[in-house]
Amino acid sequence: MKIIIPMAGRGSRLRPHTLTVPKPLIPIAGKPMVQRLVEDLSATLPEKVEEIAFIIGDFGETVEQQLKEIAANIGAKGSIYHQEQPLGPGHAILCAAPSLSGKCIVAFSDTLFKANFNFNSDEDGIIWVQKVDNPASFGVIKLNDDGIITDFVEKPSNFISDKAIVGIYYFKDGGNLKAELQYLIDHDVKEKGEYQLTTALEHMKQKGLKFRPSGIEEWLDCGNKDNVLDTNTRILQLKVENENLVHDSVITENTVIIPPCCIGANTVLRNTVVGPHVSIGDHCVIENSILSNTLIQNHTNVDHANLQRAMLGSHVQYDGKASDVSLGDYSSY
């Protein structure tokens, strides 16, 4: 089994945090979101993951090495591919053409899930979906009486279905997907100005391949600051029983921690109330403050602050203001 992860997008809705860190590497409850995606998928897939192909932009060698380590940590090979132009999700996936063979999972990196991904791998394809209130913002499916998908429609202007494709797909033969995506590129078949994965799925269906839907329990979006904070809260709630979320090296002085919280290595908390639903990275110093529903990355200092629903990057100096602030790396406020 292979996992293909398109993640070359700029993450503009999450700026300023994505100006210095690719969105899939923003930490959620102490781990980059792409790492949580990989771990959750590999834990419940019916077969061992042999390779993870990451499709990225110009993220640099350090990020590429980090991604390879994420794959290695679950015993898989990490492959790096680059998408030079933002030409749509279909084009992004095809950038990993050498890895599109055999059984493949395609998973987009900006959402996390609570789901059981144990399925019949002999099916032609599985598409994970969830009922939504605003289907015009999503790719959606229609089903026949046998539970087979009959239509894939990208962001319909008229109501077609409320079953939205959440961004995880299984293909028994990645070669079929590669051939259809290549056809789109060769014949310049675009929809809404981009090469769409749903167009390739429709072509595959017309050639006789059968796709079934599968549901998920929860769909956790990481598209913007508020979504990231909400997802951080939910992941803390889900993981608190299974992960040691407060590192043994954390130093506390006259401090109260209200769980669930995630606090990284060598972080110091003085005269502070932290929690609930707070994630703090490594080597931070938080003093004389009250924090709740907040996400702070690494090497950040906070003093005399009352932060609620705040998001601070790495190497931030923040002093003395109550706010739902969102500050990127190397900021002072």
Contacts in CASP RR format, 6 or more apart in sequence:
PFRMAT RR
TARGET T0000
AUTHOR 0000-0000-0000
METHOD contacts of the structure
MODEL  1
MKIIIPMAGRGSRLRPHTLTVPKPLIPIAGKPMVQRLVEDLSATLPEKVE
EIAFIIGDFGETVEQQLKEIAANIGAKGSIYHQEQPLGPGHAILCAAPSL
SGKCIVAFSDTLFKANFNFNSDEDGIIWVQKVDNPASFGVIKLNDDGIIT
DFVEKPSNFISDKAIVGIYYFKDGGNLKAELQYLIDHDVKEKGEYQLTTA
LEHMKQKGLKFRPSGIEEWLDCGNKDNVLDTNTRILQLKVENENLVHDSV
ITENTVIIPPCCIGANTVLRNTVVGPHVSIGDHCVIENSILSNTLIQNHT
NVDHANLQRAMLGSHVQYDGKASDVSLGDYSSY
1 45 0 8 1.000
1 46 0 8 1.000
1 47 0 8 1.000
1 48 0 8 1.000
1 49 0 8 1.000
1 50 0 8 1.000
1 103 0 8 1.000
1 104 0 8 1.000
1 105 0 8 1.000
1 121 0 8 1.000
2 49 0 8 1.000
2 50 0 8 1.000
2 51 0 8 1.000
2 52 0 8 1.000
2 53 0 8 1.000
2 99 0 8 1.000
2 101 0 8 1.000
2 102 0 8 1.000
2 103 0 8 1.000
2 104 0 8 1.000
2 105 0 8 1.000
3 38 0 8 1.000
3 41 0 8 1.000
3 42 0 8 1.000
3 49 0 8 1.000
3 51 0 8 1.000
3 52 0 8 1.000
3 53 0 8 1.000
3 76 0 8 1.000
3 104 0 8 1.000
3 105 0 8 1.000
3 106 0 8 1.000
3 107 0 8 1.000
4 52 0 8 1.000
4 53 0 8 1.000
4 55 0 8 1.000
4 93 0 8 1.000
4 96 0 8 1.000
4 99 0 8 1.000
4 100 0 8 1.000
4 104 0 8 1.000
4 105 0 8 1.000
4 106 0 8 1.000
4 107 0 8 1.000
5 24 0 8 1.000
5 34 0 8 1.000
5 37 0 8 1.000
5 38 0 8 1.000
5 52 0 8 1.000
5 53 0 8 1.000
5 54 0 8 1.000
5 55 0 8 1.000
5 106 0 8 1.000
5 107 0 8 1.000
5 108 0 8 1.000
5 109 0 8 1.000
6 55 0 8 1.000
6 83 0 8 1.000
6 89 0 8 1.000
6 92 0 8 1.000
6 93 0 8 1.000
6 95 0 8 1.000
6 106 0 8 1.000
6 108 0 8 1.000
6 109 0 8 1.000
7 22 0 8 1.000
7 23 0 8 1.000
7 24 0 8 1.000
7 34 0 8 1.000
7 54 0 8 1.000
7 55 0 8 1.000
7 56 0 8 1.000
7 108 0 8 1.000
7 109 0 8 1.000
7 110 0 8 1.000
8 55 0 8 1.000
8 56 0 8 1.000
8 57 0 8 1.000
8 82 0 8 1.000
8 83 0 8 1.000
8 86 0 8 1.000
8 92 0 8 1.000
8 95 0 8 1.000
9 23 0 8 1.000
9 57 0 8 1.000
9 83 0 8 1.000
9 86 0 8 1.000
10 18 0 8 1.000
10 86 0 8 1.000
11 18 0 8 1.000
11 23 0 8 1.000
11 110 0 8 1.000
11 223 0 8 1.000
12 18 0 8 1.000
13 223 0 8 1.000
13 224 0 8 1.000
14 23 0 8 1.000
14 26 0 8 1.000
14 222 0 8 1.000
14 223 0 8 1.000
14 224 0 8 1.000
14 225 0 8 1.000
14 228 0 8 1.000
16 326 0 8 1.000
16 327 0 8 1.000
16 328 0 8 1.000
16 329 0 8 1.000
16 331 0 8 1.000
17 23 0 8 1.000
17 26 0 8 1.000
17 225 0 8 1.000
17 311 0 8 1.000
17 313 0 8 1.000
17 326 0 8 1.000
17 328 0 8 1.000
17 329 0 8 1.000
18 26 0 8 1.000
19 328 0 8 1.000
19 329 0 8 1.000
20 314 0 8 1.000
20 328 0 8 1.000
20 329 0 8 1.000
20 330 0 8 1.000
21 297 0 8 1.000
21 314 0 8 1.000
21 329 0 8 1.000
22 56 0 8 1.000
22 57 0 8 1.000
22 59 0 8 1.000
22 63 0 8 1.000
23 33 0 8 1.000
23 109 0 8 1.000
23 110 0 8 1.000
23 222 0 8 1.000
23 223 0 8 1.000
24 32 0 8 1.000
24 33 0 8 1.000
24 34 0 8 1.000
24 37 0 8 1.000
24 109 0 8 1.000
24 110 0 8 1.000
25 32 0 8 1.000
25 33 0 8 1.000
25 34 0 8 1.000
25 63 0 8 1.000
25 66 0 8 1.000
26 32 0 8 1.000
26 33 0 8 1.000
26 222 0 8 1.000
26 228 0 8 1.000
27 33 0 8 1.000
27 279 0 8 1.000
27 281 0 8 1.000
27 295 0 8 1.000
27 297 0 8 1.000
28 36 0 8 1.000
28 112 0 8 1.000
28 222 0 8 1.000
28 228 0 8 1.000
28 231 0 8 1.000
28 232 0 8 1.000
28 235 0 8 1.000
28 279 0 8 1.000
28 295 0 8 1.000
29 36 0 8 1.000
29 232 0 8 1.000
29 235 0 8 1.000
29 236 0 8 1.000
29 239 0 8 1.000
29 243 0 8 1.000
29 245 0 8 1.000
29 262 0 8 1.000
29 279 0 8 1.000
30 245 0 8 1.000
30 262 0 8 1.000
30 264 0 8 1.000
30 279 0 8 1.000
30 281 0 8 1.000
31 39 0 8 1.000
32 66 0 8 1.000
32 70 0 8 1.000
33 109 0 8 1.000
33 110 0 8 1.000
33 112 0 8 1.000
33 222 0 8 1.000
33 231 0 8 1.000
34 54 0 8 1.000
34 67 0 8 1.000
34 70 0 8 1.000
34 109 0 8 1.000
35 70 0 8 1.000
35 73 0 8 1.000
36 112 0 8 1.000
36 235 0 8 1.000
37 107 0 8 1.000
37 109 0 8 1.000
37 112 0 8 1.000
37 113 0 8 1.000
38 52 0 8 1.000
38 70 0 8 1.000
38 71 0 8 1.000
38 74 0 8 1.000
39 74 0 8 1.000
40 112 0 8 1.000
40 113 0 8 1.000
41 49 0 8 1.000
41 105 0 8 1.000
41 107 0 8 1.000
41 117 0 8 1.000
41 168 0 8 1.000
42 49 0 8 1.000
42 74 0 8 1.000
42 76 0 8 1.000
44 115 0 8 1.000
44 116 0 8 1.000
44 117 0 8 1.000
44 118 0 8 1.000
45 105 0 8 1.000
45 117 0 8 1.000
45 118 0 8 1.000
46 117 0 8 1.000
46 118 0 8 1.000
46 119 0 8 1.000
46 120 0 8 1.000
46 121 0 8 1.000
47 103 0 8 1.000
47 121 0 8 1.000
49 74 0 8 1.000
49 75 0 8 1.000
49 76 0 8 1.000
50 76 0 8 1.000
50 77 0 8 1.000
51 71 0 8 1.000
51 76 0 8 1.000
51 77 0 8 1.000
51 78 0 8 1.000
51 79 0 8 1.000
51 99 0 8 1.000
52 67 0 8 1.000
52 70 0 8 1.000
52 71 0 8 1.000
52 74 0 8 1.000
52 76 0 8 1.000
52 77 0 8 1.000
52 78 0 8 1.000
52 79 0 8 1.000
53 78 0 8 1.000
53 79 0 8 1.000
53 80 0 8 1.000
53 81 0 8 1.000
53 96 0 8 1.000
53 99 0 8 1.000
54 64 0 8 1.000
54 67 0 8 1.000
54 71 0 8 1.000
54 78 0 8 1.000
54 79 0 8 1.000
54 80 0 8 1.000
54 81 0 8 1.000
55 81 0 8 1.000
55 82 0 8 1.000
55 83 0 8 1.000
55 92 0 8 1.000
55 93 0 8 1.000
55 95 0 8 1.000
55 96 0 8 1.000
56 63 0 8 1.000
56 64 0 8 1.000
56 67 0 8 1.000
56 80 0 8 1.000
56 81 0 8 1.000
56 82 0 8 1.000
56 83 0 8 1.000
57 82 0 8 1.000
57 83 0 8 1.000
57 84 0 8 1.000
58 82 0 8 1.000
64 80 0 8 1.000
67 78 0 8 1.000
67 80 0 8 1.000
68 78 0 8 1.000
68 80 0 8 1.000
71 77 0 8 1.000
71 78 0 8 1.000
72 78 0 8 1.000
79 96 0 8 1.000
79 98 0 8 1.000
79 99 0 8 1.000
81 95 0 8 1.000
81 96 0 8 1.000
81 99 0 8 1.000
82 95 0 8 1.000
83 91 0 8 1.000
83 92 0 8 1.000
83 95 0 8 1.000
85 91 0 8 1.000
87 194 0 8 1.000
87 195 0 8 1.000
88 194 0 8 1.000
88 195 0 8 1.000
88 196 0 8 1.000
89 108 0 8 1.000
89 194 0 8 1.000
89 195 0 8 1.000
89 196 0 8 1.000
89 197 0 8 1.000
90 181 0 8 1.000
90 184 0 8 1.000
90 194 0 8 1.000
90 195 0 8 1.000
90 196 0 8 1.000
90 197 0 8 1.000
90 200 0 8 1.000
91 181 0 8 1.000
91 184 0 8 1.000
91 185 0 8 1.000
91 194 0 8 1.000
91 195 0 8 1.000
93 100 0 8 1.000
93 106 0 8 1.000
93 177 0 8 1.000
93 181 0 8 1.000
93 197 0 8 1.000
94 100 0 8 1.000
94 178 0 8 1.000
94 181 0 8 1.000
94 182 0 8 1.000
94 185 0 8 1.000
94 195 0 8 1.000
97 178 0 8 1.000
97 182 0 8 1.000
100 174 0 8 1.000
100 175 0 8 1.000
100 177 0 8 1.000
100 178 0 8 1.000
100 181 0 8 1.000
101 173 0 8 1.000
101 174 0 8 1.000
101 175 0 8 1.000
101 178 0 8 1.000
102 171 0 8 1.000
102 172 0 8 1.000
102 173 0 8 1.000
102 174 0 8 1.000
102 175 0 8 1.000
103 121 0 8 1.000
103 170 0 8 1.000
103 171 0 8 1.000
103 172 0 8 1.000
103 173 0 8 1.000
103 174 0 8 1.000
104 170 0 8 1.000
104 171 0 8 1.000
104 174 0 8 1.000
104 177 0 8 1.000
105 117 0 8 1.000
105 168 0 8 1.000
105 169 0 8 1.000
105 170 0 8 1.000
105 171 0 8 1.000
106 167 0 8 1.000
106 168 0 8 1.000
106 169 0 8 1.000
106 170 0 8 1.000
106 171 0 8 1.000
106 177 0 8 1.000
106 197 0 8 1.000
107 167 0 8 1.000
107 168 0 8 1.000
107 169 0 8 1.000
108 167 0 8 1.000
108 168 0 8 1.000
110 221 0 8 1.000
110 222 0 8 1.000
110 223 0 8 1.000
111 166 0 8 1.000
111 167 0 8 1.000
111 219 0 8 1.000
111 220 0 8 1.000
111 221 0 8 1.000
111 222 0 8 1.000
112 220 0 8 1.000
112 222 0 8 1.000
112 231 0 8 1.000
112 235 0 8 1.000
113 128 0 8 1.000
113 166 0 8 1.000
113 168 0 8 1.000
113 216 0 8 1.000
113 217 0 8 1.000
113 218 0 8 1.000
113 219 0 8 1.000
113 220 0 8 1.000
114 216 0 8 1.000
114 217 0 8 1.000
114 218 0 8 1.000
114 220 0 8 1.000
114 238 0 8 1.000
115 128 0 8 1.000
115 215 0 8 1.000
115 216 0 8 1.000
115 217 0 8 1.000
115 218 0 8 1.000
116 217 0 8 1.000
117 168 0 8 1.000
119 126 0 8 1.000
119 170 0 8 1.000
119 214 0 8 1.000
121 170 0 8 1.000
121 172 0 8 1.000
122 172 0 8 1.000
123 170 0 8 1.000
123 172 0 8 1.000
123 210 0 8 1.000
123 211 0 8 1.000
123 212 0 8 1.000
124 171 0 8 1.000
124 172 0 8 1.000
124 209 0 8 1.000
124 210 0 8 1.000
124 211 0 8 1.000
125 169 0 8 1.000
125 170 0 8 1.000
125 171 0 8 1.000
125 172 0 8 1.000
125 209 0 8 1.000
125 210 0 8 1.000
125 211 0 8 1.000
125 212 0 8 1.000
126 169 0 8 1.000
126 170 0 8 1.000
126 211 0 8 1.000
126 212 0 8 1.000
126 213 0 8 1.000
126 214 0 8 1.000
127 141 0 8 1.000
127 149 0 8 1.000
127 165 0 8 1.000
127 169 0 8 1.000
127 170 0 8 1.000
127 201 0 8 1.000
127 211 0 8 1.000
127 212 0 8 1.000
127 213 0 8 1.000
127 214 0 8 1.000
128 165 0 8 1.000
128 166 0 8 1.000
128 167 0 8 1.000
128 168 0 8 1.000
128 169 0 8 1.000
128 213 0 8 1.000
128 214 0 8 1.000
128 215 0 8 1.000
128 216 0 8 1.000
129 141 0 8 1.000
129 163 0 8 1.000
129 164 0 8 1.000
129 165 0 8 1.000
129 166 0 8 1.000
129 213 0 8 1.000
129 214 0 8 1.000
129 215 0 8 1.000
129 216 0 8 1.000
130 163 0 8 1.000
130 164 0 8 1.000
130 166 0 8 1.000
130 215 0 8 1.000
130 216 0 8 1.000
130 219 0 8 1.000
131 162 0 8 1.000
131 163 0 8 1.000
131 164 0 8 1.000
132 138 0 8 1.000
132 162 0 8 1.000
132 163 0 8 1.000
132 164 0 8 1.000
133 162 0 8 1.000
135 156 0 8 1.000
135 159 0 8 1.000
135 160 0 8 1.000
135 161 0 8 1.000
135 162 0 8 1.000
135 163 0 8 1.000
135 164 0 8 1.000
136 155 0 8 1.000
136 156 0 8 1.000
136 157 0 8 1.000
137 155 0 8 1.000
138 155 0 8 1.000
138 164 0 8 1.000
138 165 0 8 1.000
139 152 0 8 1.000
139 153 0 8 1.000
139 154 0 8 1.000
139 155 0 8 1.000
139 156 0 8 1.000
139 164 0 8 1.000
139 165 0 8 1.000
139 198 0 8 1.000
140 152 0 8 1.000
140 153 0 8 1.000
140 156 0 8 1.000
140 160 0 8 1.000
140 161 0 8 1.000
140 162 0 8 1.000
140 163 0 8 1.000
140 164 0 8 1.000
140 165 0 8 1.000
141 149 0 8 1.000
141 151 0 8 1.000
141 152 0 8 1.000
141 153 0 8 1.000
141 161 0 8 1.000
141 163 0 8 1.000
141 165 0 8 1.000
141 213 0 8 1.000
142 149 0 8 1.000
142 150 0 8 1.000
142 151 0 8 1.000
142 153 0 8 1.000
142 160 0 8 1.000
142 161 0 8 1.000
142 163 0 8 1.000
143 149 0 8 1.000
143 150 0 8 1.000
143 163 0 8 1.000
143 213 0 8 1.000
144 150 0 8 1.000
147 212 0 8 1.000
147 213 0 8 1.000
148 210 0 8 1.000
148 211 0 8 1.000
148 212 0 8 1.000
149 205 0 8 1.000
149 210 0 8 1.000
149 211 0 8 1.000
149 212 0 8 1.000
149 213 0 8 1.000
150 205 0 8 1.000
151 160 0 8 1.000
151 161 0 8 1.000
151 202 0 8 1.000
152 165 0 8 1.000
152 198 0 8 1.000
152 199 0 8 1.000
152 201 0 8 1.000
152 202 0 8 1.000
152 205 0 8 1.000
153 160 0 8 1.000
153 161 0 8 1.000
153 198 0 8 1.000
154 191 0 8 1.000
154 192 0 8 1.000
154 196 0 8 1.000
154 198 0 8 1.000
154 199 0 8 1.000
155 192 0 8 1.000
163 213 0 8 1.000
165 198 0 8 1.000
166 216 0 8 1.000
166 219 0 8 1.000
168 216 0 8 1.000
169 197 0 8 1.000
169 201 0 8 1.000
171 177 0 8 1.000
176 204 0 8 1.000
176 209 0 8 1.000
177 200 0 8 1.000
177 204 0 8 1.000
180 200 0 8 1.000
180 201 0 8 1.000
180 203 0 8 1.000
180 204 0 8 1.000
181 195 0 8 1.000
181 197 0 8 1.000
181 200 0 8 1.000
183 189 0 8 1.000
183 200 0 8 1.000
183 203 0 8 1.000
184 190 0 8 1.000
184 195 0 8 1.000
184 196 0 8 1.000
184 199 0 8 1.000
184 200 0 8 1.000
185 195 0 8 1.000
189 195 0 8 1.000
189 199 0 8 1.000
190 196 0 8 1.000
191 198 0 8 1.000
191 199 0 8 1.000
201 211 0 8 1.000
204 211 0 8 1.000
205 211 0 8 1.000
218 234 0 8 1.000
220 230 0 8 1.000
220 231 0 8 1.000
220 234 0 8 1.000
220 235 0 8 1.000
221 227 0 8 1.000
221 230 0 8 1.000
221 231 0 8 1.000
222 228 0 8 1.000
222 231 0 8 1.000
225 311 0 8 1.000
225 326 0 8 1.000
226 309 0 8 1.000
228 295 0 8 1.000
228 311 0 8 1.000
229 293 0 8 1.000
229 294 0 8 1.000
229 295 0 8 1.000
229 309 0 8 1.000
229 311 0 8 1.000
232 277 0 8 1.000
232 279 0 8 1.000
232 295 0 8 1.000
233 277 0 8 1.000
233 293 0 8 1.000
236 245 0 8 1.000
236 260 0 8 1.000
236 261 0 8 1.000
236 262 0 8 1.000
236 276 0 8 1.000
236 277 0 8 1.000
236 279 0 8 1.000
237 260 0 8 1.000
237 277 0 8 1.000
239 245 0 8 1.000
239 260 0 8 1.000
240 259 0 8 1.000
240 260 0 8 1.000
245 259 0 8 1.000
245 260 0 8 1.000
245 261 0 8 1.000
245 262 0 8 1.000
245 263 0 8 1.000
246 257 0 8 1.000
246 261 0 8 1.000
246 262 0 8 1.000
246 263 0 8 1.000
246 264 0 8 1.000
247 263 0 8 1.000
247 264 0 8 1.000
247 265 0 8 1.000
247 266 0 8 1.000
247 267 0 8 1.000
247 282 0 8 1.000
249 264 0 8 1.000
249 265 0 8 1.000
249 266 0 8 1.000
249 267 0 8 1.000
250 263 0 8 1.000
250 264 0 8 1.000
250 265 0 8 1.000
250 266 0 8 1.000
250 267 0 8 1.000
250 268 0 8 1.000
250 269 0 8 1.000
251 266 0 8 1.000
251 267 0 8 1.000
251 268 0 8 1.000
251 269 0 8 1.000
252 268 0 8 1.000
252 269 0 8 1.000
252 270 0 8 1.000
253 268 0 8 1.000
253 269 0 8 1.000
253 270 0 8 1.000
253 271 0 8 1.000
254 270 0 8 1.000
254 271 0 8 1.000
254 272 0 8 1.000
255 269 0 8 1.000
255 270 0 8 1.000
255 271 0 8 1.000
255 272 0 8 1.000
255 273 0 8 1.000
255 274 0 8 1.000
256 272 0 8 1.000
256 273 0 8 1.000
256 274 0 8 1.000
257 263 0 8 1.000
257 269 0 8 1.000
257 274 0 8 1.000
257 275 0 8 1.000
258 273 0 8 1.000
258 274 0 8 1.000
258 275 0 8 1.000
258 276 0 8 1.000
258 292 0 8 1.000
259 275 0 8 1.000
259 276 0 8 1.000
260 276 0 8 1.000
260 277 0 8 1.000
261 274 0 8 1.000
261 275 0 8 1.000
261 276 0 8 1.000
261 277 0 8 1.000
261 278 0 8 1.000
261 279 0 8 1.000
261 280 0 8 1.000
262 278 0 8 1.000
262 279 0 8 1.000
262 280 0 8 1.000
262 281 0 8 1.000
263 269 0 8 1.000
263 274 0 8 1.000
263 278 0 8 1.000
263 279 0 8 1.000
263 280 0 8 1.000
263 281 0 8 1.000
264 280 0 8 1.000
264 281 0 8 1.000
264 282 0 8 1.000
264 284 0 8 1.000
265 281 0 8 1.000
265 282 0 8 1.000
265 283 0 8 1.000
266 282 0 8 1.000
266 283 0 8 1.000
267 280 0 8 1.000
267 281 0 8 1.000
267 282 0 8 1.000
267 283 0 8 1.000
267 284 0 8 1.000
267 285 0 8 1.000
267 286 0 8 1.000
268 284 0 8 1.000
268 285 0 8 1.000
268 286 0 8 1.000
268 287 0 8 1.000
269 286 0 8 1.000
269 287 0 8 1.000
270 285 0 8 1.000
270 286 0 8 1.000
270 287 0 8 1.000
270 288 0 8 1.000
271 287 0 8 1.000
271 288 0 8 1.000
271 289 0 8 1.000
272 286 0 8 1.000
272 287 0 8 1.000
272 288 0 8 1.000
272 289 0 8 1.000
272 290 0 8 1.000
272 291 0 8 1.000
273 289 0 8 1.000
273 290 0 8 1.000
273 291 0 8 1.000
274 280 0 8 1.000
274 286 0 8 1.000
274 291 0 8 1.000
275 291 0 8 1.000
275 292 0 8 1.000
275 293 0 8 1.000
275 294 0 8 1.000
276 292 0 8 1.000
276 293 0 8 1.000
277 292 0 8 1.000
277 293 0 8 1.000
277 294 0 8 1.000
278 291 0 8 1.000
278 292 0 8 1.000
278 293 0 8 1.000
278 294 0 8 1.000
278 295 0 8 1.000
278 296 0 8 1.000
279 294 0 8 1.000
279 295 0 8 1.000
279 296 0 8 1.000
280 286 0 8 1.000
280 291 0 8 1.000
280 296 0 8 1.000
281 296 0 8 1.000
281 297 0 8 1.000
281 298 0 8 1.000
281 300 0 8 1.000
282 298 0 8 1.000
282 299 0 8 1.000
283 298 0 8 1.000
283 299 0 8 1.000
284 296 0 8 1.000
284 298 0 8 1.000
284 299 0 8 1.000
284 300 0 8 1.000
284 301 0 8 1.000
284 302 0 8 1.000
285 301 0 8 1.000
285 302 0 8 1.000
285 303 0 8 1.000
286 296 0 8 1.000
286 301 0 8 1.000
286 302 0 8 1.000
286 303 0 8 1.000
287 301 0 8 1.000
287 302 0 8 1.000
287 303 0 8 1.000
287 304 0 8 1.000
288 303 0 8 1.000
288 304 0 8 1.000
289 302 0 8 1.000
289 303 0 8 1.000
289 304 0 8 1.000
289 305 0 8 1.000
289 306 0 8 1.000
289 307 0 8 1.000
290 305 0 8 1.000
290 306 0 8 1.000
290 307 0 8 1.000
291 302 0 8 1.000
291 305 0 8 1.000
291 307 0 8 1.000
291 308 0 8 1.000
291 310 0 8 1.000
292 307 0 8 1.000
292 308 0 8 1.000
293 308 0 8 1.000
293 309 0 8 1.000
294 307 0 8 1.000
294 308 0 8 1.000
294 309 0 8 1.000
294 310 0 8 1.000
294 311 0 8 1.000
294 312 0 8 1.000
295 310 0 8 1.000
295 311 0 8 1.000
295 312 0 8 1.000
296 302 0 8 1.000
296 310 0 8 1.000
296 311 0 8 1.000
296 312 0 8 1.000
296 313 0 8 1.000
296 316 0 8 1.000
297 312 0 8 1.000
297 313 0 8 1.000
297 314 0 8 1.000
297 316 0 8 1.000
297 329 0 8 1.000
298 313 0 8 1.000
298 314 0 8 1.000
298 315 0 8 1.000
299 314 0 8 1.000
299 315 0 8 1.000
300 312 0 8 1.000
300 313 0 8 1.000
300 314 0 8 1.000
300 315 0 8 1.000
300 316 0 8 1.000
300 317 0 8 1.000
300 318 0 8 1.000
301 316 0 8 1.000
301 317 0 8 1.000
301 318 0 8 1.000
302 312 0 8 1.000
302 316 0 8 1.000
302 318 0 8 1.000
302 319 0 8 1.000
303 318 0 8 1.000
303 319 0 8 1.000
303 320 0 8 1.000
304 319 0 8 1.000
304 320 0 8 1.000
305 318 0 8 1.000
305 319 0 8 1.000
305 320 0 8 1.000
305 321 0 8 1.000
305 322 0 8 1.000
305 323 0 8 1.000
306 321 0 8 1.000
306 322 0 8 1.000
306 323 0 8 1.000
307 318 0 8 1.000
307 322 0 8 1.000
307 323 0 8 1.000
307 324 0 8 1.000
307 325 0 8 1.000
308 322 0 8 1.000
308 324 0 8 1.000
309 324 0 8 1.000
310 323 0 8 1.000
310 324 0 8 1.000
310 325 0 8 1.000
310 326 0 8 1.000
311 325 0 8 1.000
311 326 0 8 1.000
311 327 0 8 1.000
312 318 0 8 1.000
312 325 0 8 1.000
312 326 0 8 1.000
312 327 0 8 1.000
312 328 0 8 1.000
312 331 0 8 1.000
313 327 0 8 1.000
313 328 0 8 1.000
313 329 0 8 1.000
313 331 0 8 1.000
314 329 0 8 1.000
314 330 0 8 1.000
315 329 0 8 1.000
315 330 0 8 1.000
316 327 0 8 1.000
316 328 0 8 1.000
316 329 0 8 1.000
316 330 0 8 1.000
316 331 0 8 1.000
316 332 0 8 1.000
316 333 0 8 1.000
317 331 0 8 1.000
317 332 0 8 1.000
317 333 0 8 1.000
318 325 0 8 1.000
318 327 0 8 1.000
318 331 0 8 1.000
318 332 0 8 1.000
318 333 0 8 1.000
319 333 0 8 1.000
321 333 0 8 1.000
325 333 0 8 1.000
327 333 0 8 1.000
END
